[in-house]
Amino acid sequence: MLMEAVRLAGGTDRAKVVEALNKINGLAVSNGTASFSASKRLLVEPRNLAMFEYVKNDKNQVALQIAK
């Protein structure tokens, strides 16, 4: 998203990049679309994050589980 803002701003001038960020709406990203505004600064809400770990199960197979 930052790269798109720099592209839209035509350079790395901070004020222009911030202005460009605030205009981004519906940018195609790997997991859907993203928007950015002065009131919405997070692309991923913390409540939607999880940590995973690889563990060996009772059959000695590697499995992925949510970390405790």
MILOLO-46921 format. One record per residue: residue number from 1; residue in one letter; x, y, z of N, C-alpha, C in turn. Coordinates in Angstrom, 2 decimals, always signed. Each point is the difference from the previous one (the first is absolute). Example, Ala and Ser with C-alpha at 12.3 -4.5 7.8 and 13.67 -1.06 7.14 Angstrom:
2
<rec seq="1" type="A" n_X="+13.19" n_Y="-5.69" n_Z="+7.80" ca_X="-0.89" ca_Y="+1.19" ca_Z="+0.00" c_X="+0.90" c_Y="+1.20" c_Z="+0.00"/>
<rec seq="2" type="S" n_X="-0.35" n_Y="+1.05" n_Z="-0.72" ca_X="+0.82" ca_Y="+1.19" ca_Z="+0.06" c_X="-0.77" c_Y="+1.09" c_Z="+0.73"/>
***
This chain:
68
<rec seq="1" type="M" n_X="+0.82" n_Y="-1.17" n_Z="+0.00" ca_X="-0.82" ca_Y="+1.17" ca_Z="+0.00" c_X="+0.88" c_Y="+1.25" c_Z="+0.00"/>
<rec seq="2" type="L" n_X="+1.09" n_Y="-0.06" n_Z="+0.74" ca_X="+0.91" ca_Y="+1.13" ca_Z="+0.02" c_X="+0.60" c_Y="+0.24" c_Z="-1.38"/>
<rec seq="3" type="M" n_X="+0.36" n_Y="-1.05" n_Z="-0.69" ca_X="+0.55" ca_Y="+0.15" ca_Z="-1.35" c_X="-1.02" c_Y="+0.64" c_Z="-0.94"/>
<rec seq="4" type="E" n_X="-1.25" n_Y="-0.36" n_Z="+0.13" ca_X="-1.05" ca_Y="+0.61" ca_Z="-0.82" c_X="-0.13" c_Y="+1.48" c_Z="+0.34"/>
<rec seq="5" type="A" n_X="+0.08" n_Y="+0.34" n_Z="+1.27" ca_X="-0.10" ca_Y="+1.41" ca_Z="+0.40" c_X="+1.19" c_Y="+0.80" c_Z="-0.56"/>
<rec seq="6" type="V" n_X="+1.20" n_Y="-0.58" n_Z="+0.03" ca_X="+1.17" ca_Y="+0.68" ca_Z="-0.55" c_X="-0.18" c_Y="+0.19" c_Z="-1.51"/>
<rec seq="7" type="R" n_X="-0.53" n_Y="-1.02" n_Z="-0.66" ca_X="-0.25" ca_Y="+0.11" ca_Z="-1.44" c_X="-1.01" c_Y="+1.12" c_Z="-0.29"/>
<rec seq="8" type="L" n_X="-1.09" n_Y="+0.01" n_Z="+0.75" ca_X="-1.02" ca_Y="+1.02" ca_Z="-0.19" c_X="+0.51" c_Y="+1.40" c_Z="+0.33"/>
<rec seq="9" type="A" n_X="+0.88" n_Y="+0.09" n_Z="+1.00" ca_X="+0.54" ca_Y="+1.28" ca_Z="+0.42" c_X="+1.09" c_Y="+0.51" c_Z="-0.95"/>
<rec seq="10" type="G" n_X="+0.50" n_Y="-0.89" n_Z="-0.84" ca_X="+1.05" ca_Y="+0.39" ca_Z="-0.93" c_X="+1.36" c_Y="+0.18" c_Z="+0.66"/>
<rec seq="11" type="G" n_X="+0.17" n_Y="-0.59" n_Z="+1.17" ca_X="+1.27" ca_Y="+0.10" ca_Z="+0.71" c_X="-0.20" c_Y="-0.30" c_Z="+1.48"/>
<rec seq="12" type="T" n_X="+1.00" n_Y="+0.32" n_Z="+0.79" ca_X="-0.03" ca_Y="-0.36" ca_Z="+1.41" c_X="-0.21" c_Y="+1.18" c_Z="+0.94"/>
<rec seq="13" type="D" n_X="-0.45" n_Y="+1.13" n_Z="-0.53" ca_X="-0.32" ca_Y="+1.14" ca_Z="+0.85" c_X="-1.06" c_Y="-0.44" c_Z="+1.01"/>
<rec seq="14" type="R" n_X="+0.30" n_Y="+0.15" n_Z="+1.29" ca_X="-0.86" ca_Y="-0.51" ca_Z="+1.06" c_X="-1.44" c_Y="+0.49" c_Z="-0.10"/>
<rec seq="15" type="A" n_X="-0.19" n_Y="+1.28" n_Z="-0.15" ca_X="-1.36" ca_Y="+0.55" ca_Z="-0.06" c_X="-0.77" c_Y="-0.55" c_Z="-1.19"/>
<rec seq="16" type="K" n_X="+0.66" n_Y="-0.13" n_Z="-1.14" ca_X="-0.67" ca_Y="-0.52" ca_Z="-1.19" c_X="-0.33" c_Y="-1.48" c_Z="+0.15"/>
<rec seq="17" type="V" n_X="+0.89" n_Y="-0.76" n_Z="+0.65" ca_X="-0.26" ca_Y="-1.43" ca_Z="+0.21" c_X="-1.18" c_Y="-0.17" c_Z="+0.96"/>
<rec seq="18" type="V" n_X="-0.05" n_Y="+0.78" n_Z="+1.07" ca_X="-1.13" ca_Y="-0.08" ca_Z="+0.93" c_X="-1.30" c_Y="+0.35" c_Z="-0.71"/>
<rec seq="19" type="E" n_X="+0.04" n_Y="+1.03" n_Z="-0.82" ca_X="-1.19" ca_Y="+0.39" ca_Z="-0.77" c_X="-0.43" c_Y="-1.13" c_Z="-0.94"/>
<rec seq="20" type="A" n_X="+0.96" n_Y="-0.63" n_Z="-0.65" ca_X="-0.30" ca_Y="-1.11" ca_Z="-0.90" c_X="-0.55" c_Y="-1.20" c_Z="+0.77"/>
<rec seq="21" type="L" n_X="+0.57" n_Y="-0.30" n_Z="+1.16" ca_X="-0.49" ca_Y="-1.11" ca_Z="+0.82" c_X="-1.47" c_Y="+0.19" c_Z="+0.34"/>
<rec seq="22" type="N" n_X="-0.35" n_Y="+1.22" n_Z="+0.37" ca_X="-1.38" ca_Y="+0.27" ca_Z="+0.40" c_X="-0.97" c_Y="-0.08" c_Z="-1.17"/>
<rec seq="23" type="K" n_X="+0.50" n_Y="-0.02" n_Z="-1.21" ca_X="-0.87" ca_Y="-0.12" ca_Z="-1.18" c_X="-0.14" c_Y="-1.44" c_Z="-0.49"/>
<rec seq="24" type="I" n_X="+0.82" n_Y="-0.90" n_Z="+0.51" ca_X="-0.06" ca_Y="-1.40" ca_Z="-0.46" c_X="-1.28" c_Y="-0.65" c_Z="+0.52"/>
<rec seq="25" type="N" n_X="-0.75" n_Y="-0.57" n_Z="-0.91" ca_X="-1.25" ca_Y="-0.65" ca_Z="+0.35" c_X="-0.21" c_Y="-1.19" c_Z="-0.92"/>
<rec seq="26" type="G" n_X="-0.11" n_Y="-1.19" n_Z="+0.58" ca_X="-0.25" ca_Y="-1.20" ca_Z="-0.79" c_X="+1.20" c_Y="-0.52" c_Z="-0.76"/>
<rec seq="27" type="L" n_X="+1.19" n_Y="+0.21" n_Z="+0.54" ca_X="+1.23" ca_Y="-0.50" ca_Z="-0.62" c_X="+0.02" c_Y="-1.53" c_Z="+0.06"/>
<rec seq="28" type="A" n_X="+0.24" n_Y="-0.66" n_Z="-1.12" ca_X="+0.07" ca_Y="-1.47" ca_Z="-0.03" c_X="+1.27" c_Y="-0.46" c_Z="+0.70"/>
<rec seq="29" type="V" n_X="-0.18" n_Y="-0.83" n_Z="+1.03" ca_X="+1.12" ca_Y="-0.59" ca_Z="+0.75" c_X="-0.20" c_Y="-1.51" c_Z="+0.05"/>
<rec seq="30" type="S" n_X="+0.96" n_Y="-0.71" n_Z="+0.56" ca_X="-0.02" ca_Y="-1.46" ca_Z="-0.04" c_X="-1.23" c_Y="-0.63" c_Z="+0.65"/>
<rec seq="31" type="N" n_X="-0.59" n_Y="+0.65" n_Z="+0.97" ca_X="-1.15" ca_Y="-0.60" ca_Z="+0.68" c_X="-1.29" c_Y="+0.78" c_Z="-0.22"/>
<rec seq="32" type="G" n_X="-0.09" n_Y="+0.72" n_Z="-1.11" ca_X="-1.22" ca_Y="+0.73" ca_Z="-0.31" c_X="+0.30" c_Y="+1.42" c_Z="-0.44"/>
<rec seq="33" type="T" n_X="-0.69" n_Y="+0.95" n_Z="+0.59" ca_X="+0.24" ca_Y="+1.40" ca_Z="-0.30" c_X="+0.31" c_Y="+0.76" c_Z="+1.28"/>
<rec seq="34" type="A" n_X="+0.73" n_Y="+1.09" n_Z="-0.14" ca_X="+0.38" ca_Y="+0.79" ca_Z="+1.17" c_X="-0.28" c_Y="+1.46" c_Z="-0.26"/>
<rec seq="35" type="S" n_X="-0.36" n_Y="+0.68" n_Z="+1.06" ca_X="-0.21" ca_Y="+1.45" ca_Z="-0.04" c_X="+0.75" c_Y="+0.61" c_Z="+1.17"/>
<rec seq="36" type="F" n_X="+0.29" n_Y="+1.27" n_Z="-0.09" ca_X="+0.76" ca_Y="+0.69" ca_Z="+1.03" c_X="-0.60" c_Y="+1.38" c_Z="+0.14"/>
<rec seq="37" type="S" n_X="-0.13" n_Y="+0.47" n_Z="+1.22" ca_X="-0.52" ca_Y="+1.36" ca_Z="+0.22" c_X="+0.55" c_Y="+0.52" c_Z="+1.32"/>
<rec seq="38" type="A" n_X="-0.27" n_Y="+1.25" n_Z="+0.28" ca_X="+0.45" ca_Y="+0.60" ca_Z="+1.24" c_X="-0.59" c_Y="-0.71" c_Z="+1.22"/>
<rec seq="39" type="S" n_X="-1.18" n_Y="-0.61" n_Z="-0.16" ca_X="-0.63" ca_Y="-0.69" ca_Z="+1.12" c_X="+0.25" c_Y="-1.50" c_Z="-0.01"/>
<rec seq="40" type="K" n_X="+0.51" n_Y="-0.55" n_Z="-1.07" ca_X="+0.28" ca_Y="-1.45" ca_Z="-0.08" c_X="+1.43" c_Y="-0.20" c_Z="-0.43"/>
<rec seq="41" type="R" n_X="+0.87" n_Y="-0.25" n_Z="+0.96" ca_X="+1.43" ca_Y="-0.10" ca_Z="-0.26" c_X="+0.51" c_Y="-1.44" c_Z="-0.03"/>
<rec seq="42" type="L" n_X="-0.82" n_Y="-0.97" n_Z="+0.36" ca_X="+0.44" ca_Y="-1.39" ca_Z="+0.03" c_X="-0.62" c_Y="-0.79" c_Z="-1.15"/>
<rec seq="43" type="L" n_X="+0.82" n_Y="-0.74" n_Z="-0.72" ca_X="-0.54" ca_Y="-0.87" ca_Z="-1.05" c_X="-0.54" c_Y="-1.28" c_Z="+0.59"/>
<rec seq="44" type="V" n_X="+0.61" n_Y="-0.46" n_Z="+1.09" ca_X="-0.44" ca_Y="-1.21" ca_Z="+0.68" c_X="-0.29" c_Y="+0.36" c_Z="+1.45"/>
<rec seq="45" type="E" n_X="-1.18" n_Y="-0.32" n_Z="+0.45" ca_X="-0.36" ca_Y="+0.27" ca_Z="+1.39" c_X="+0.69" c_Y="-1.02" c_Z="+0.91"/>
<rec seq="46" type="P" n_X="+0.55" n_Y="+0.43" n_Z="+1.13" ca_X="+0.69" ca_Y="-0.92" ca_Z="+0.91" c_X="-0.84" c_Y="-1.21" c_Z="+0.40"/>
<rec seq="47" type="R" n_X="-1.31" n_Y="+0.18" n_Z="+0.12" ca_X="-0.85" ca_Y="-1.15" ca_Z="+0.39" c_X="-0.05" c_Y="-1.08" c_Z="-1.07"/>
<rec seq="48" type="N" n_X="+0.43" n_Y="+0.33" n_Z="-1.23" ca_X="-0.02" ca_Y="-0.96" ca_Z="-1.10" c_X="+1.34" c_Y="-0.69" c_Z="-0.21"/>
<rec seq="49" type="L" n_X="+0.95" n_Y="+0.25" n_Z="+0.88" ca_X="+1.32" ca_Y="-0.61" ca_Z="-0.10" c_X="+0.12" c_Y="-1.21" c_Z="+0.91"/>
<rec seq="50" type="A" n_X="+0.80" n_Y="-0.95" n_Z="-0.41" ca_X="+0.27" ca_Y="-1.17" ca_Z="+0.83" c_X="+1.43" c_Y="-0.47" c_Z="-0.26"/>
<rec seq="51" type="M" n_X="+0.59" n_Y="-0.59" n_Z="+0.98" ca_X="+1.34" ca_Y="-0.58" ca_Z="-0.14" c_X="-0.17" c_Y="-1.51" c_Z="-0.15"/>
<rec seq="52" type="F" n_X="+0.74" n_Y="-0.57" n_Z="-0.91" ca_X="-0.05" ca_Y="-1.44" ca_Z="-0.22" c_X="+1.36" c_Y="-0.61" c_Z="+0.27"/>
<rec seq="53" type="E" n_X="+0.00" n_Y="-1.27" n_Z="+0.33" ca_X="+1.26" ca_Y="-0.71" ca_Z="+0.21" c_X="-0.12" c_Y="-1.41" c_Z="-0.57"/>
<rec seq="54" type="Y" n_X="+1.14" n_Y="-0.52" n_Z="-0.43" ca_X="+0.05" ca_Y="-1.38" ca_Z="-0.47" c_X="+0.31" c_Y="-0.89" c_Z="+1.19"/>
<rec seq="55" type="V" n_X="-0.75" n_Y="-1.08" n_Z="+0.15" ca_X="+0.20" ca_Y="-0.96" ca_Z="+1.09" c_X="-0.09" c_Y="-1.41" c_Z="-0.56"/>
<rec seq="56" type="K" n_X="+0.56" n_Y="-0.95" n_Z="+0.71" ca_X="-0.15" ca_Y="-1.40" ca_Z="-0.38" c_X="-1.17" c_Y="-0.57" c_Z="+0.79"/>
<rec seq="57" type="N" n_X="-0.90" n_Y="-0.68" n_Z="-0.72" ca_X="-1.14" ca_Y="-0.59" ca_Z="+0.68" c_X="+0.36" c_Y="-1.38" c_Z="+0.54"/>
<rec seq="58" type="D" n_X="-0.97" n_Y="-0.71" n_Z="+0.54" ca_X="+0.26" ca_Y="-1.31" ca_Z="+0.61" c_X="+0.43" c_Y="-1.06" c_Z="-1.01"/>
<rec seq="59" type="K" n_X="-0.16" n_Y="+0.26" n_Z="-1.30" ca_X="+0.45" ca_Y="-0.93" ca_Z="-1.04" c_X="+1.33" c_Y="+0.45" c_Z="-0.59"/>
<rec seq="60" type="N" n_X="+0.66" n_Y="+0.93" n_Z="+0.68" ca_X="+1.30" ca_Y="+0.54" ca_Z="-0.41" c_X="-0.08" c_Y="+0.74" c_Z="-1.35"/>
<rec seq="61" type="Q" n_X="-1.18" n_Y="+0.52" n_Z="-0.29" ca_X="-0.19" ca_Y="+0.79" ca_Z="-1.21" c_X="+0.04" c_Y="+1.48" c_Z="+0.38"/>
<rec seq="62" type="V" n_X="+0.50" n_Y="+0.80" n_Z="-0.90" ca_X="+0.05" ca_Y="+1.44" ca_Z="+0.24" c_X="-1.37" c_Y="+0.60" c_Z="-0.30"/>
<rec seq="63" type="A" n_X="-0.50" n_Y="+0.80" n_Z="+0.92" ca_X="-1.31" ca_Y="+0.63" ca_Z="-0.16" c_X="+0.13" c_Y="+1.48" c_Z="+0.36"/>
<rec seq="64" type="L" n_X="-0.88" n_Y="+0.78" n_Z="-0.55" ca_X="-0.03" ca_Y="+1.43" ca_Z="+0.27" c_X="-1.16" c_Y="+0.26" c_Z="+0.98"/>
<rec seq="65" type="Q" n_X="+0.29" n_Y="+0.72" n_Z="+1.09" ca_X="-1.05" ca_Y="+0.32" ca_Z="+0.96" c_X="+0.14" c_Y="+1.44" c_Z="+0.47"/>
<rec seq="66" type="I" n_X="-1.08" n_Y="+0.53" n_Z="+0.52" ca_X="+0.06" ca_Y="+1.36" ca_Z="+0.55" c_X="+0.87" c_Y="-0.04" c_Z="+1.25"/>
<rec seq="67" type="A" n_X="+0.95" n_Y="+0.92" n_Z="+0.08" ca_X="+0.92" ca_Y="+0.06" ca_Z="+1.14" c_X="-0.78" c_Y="+0.38" c_Z="+1.25"/>
<rec seq="68" type="K" n_X="+0.44" n_Y="-0.53" n_Z="+1.10" ca_X="-0.65" ca_Y="+0.29" ca_Z="+1.30" c_X="+0.66" c_Y="+1.16" c_Z="+0.67"/>
***
